[in-house]
Structure formats: structure tokens, C-alpha cells
Amino acid sequence: YKIDFDEILNGYNNTESLKIYWLAIELKEENKVVGCLSIVRMSEQNKFCSMGWEINAKYRRKGIAFEGASKLIEYLFKEMNLHRIQINIWEGNQNSLNLAKKLGFQFEGTSKEARIKNGKYLDVWNLALLNK
């Protein structure tokens, strides 16, 4: 699998864009996209962004999201000179919460009933990682 860093830069430098970047995670040996990483609300002025990940259920718990997210975080801190990356995880998504903590994200709080899924309000867990 790979991260297309050129796509990040092209979108980042395009002031017309919505500033949401999707990066495919592809298994090279299978030539198959198995998930994605996202960058949302990147702020050059405040040196932060939000990020996320999504992996096909068949490929979860194999280290794919960890490796891809680790590389993206390293790139955002070193090459994009960001200071803060934040992530929002829906209540109940324990796998994503565990992954975020493994990546070094720190829990900052809960947004109560901030999203609706299947007609039910869910809390959102807020975490962040600082470039130190």
C-alpha cells in the first residue's frame, strides 16, 4: 500500500479546493485499494489539521492503518510543519480509539451527541497529537 504525498501537496496548494484530501491505501502485492486516509480542515495559519482513516473490515488488525497513519503523521509534522493533528472518533469505535492511542494521540474530551448514526445521537471522542 502507498500514500500519494503529491496528491496532498497538489490539493494543499489549490486554494479553490475544499481542503479535504483522500489518500488511498493500496496493497501493492494485490494491486488493491483496502482503505484510505483523510486530511480535513488543514490550517496553514494555525498549523493544524484533522485526520482520519478507514480500512476494509477484511484487512483490519493487520497493521495497515497504523503504518499508513504513522507515515502520514510523520509527513505532516516534518514536511508540512504542522504543530497539531486532531482526530474525532465516533462513540463505540474502540478499534479506532486503540489505534489513535497507539499512534500517540491523547484524549481531550467528548462532544456529547455530536453525530447521528442510524437515527441515534452518538458522542464523539476528541483526541490530538502535538509535534514536539
HELIX and SHEET records of a PDB file:
HELIX    1   1 PHE A    5  TYR A   12  1                                   8    
HELIX    2   2 ALA A   57  TYR A   59  5                                   3    
HELIX    3   3 ILE A   64  LYS A   78  1                                  15    
HELIX    4   4 GLN A   94  LYS A  102  1                                   9    
SHEET    1   A 6 ILE A  20  LEU A  27  0                                        
SHEET    2   A 6 LYS A  32  SER A  43 -1                                        
SHEET    3   A 6 PHE A  48  ILE A  55 -1                                        
SHEET    4   A 6 ARG A  84  TRP A  90  1                                        
SHEET    5   A 6 LYS A 120  LEU A 130 -1                                        
SHEET    6   A 6 GLN A 106  LYS A 117 -1                                        
END                                                                             
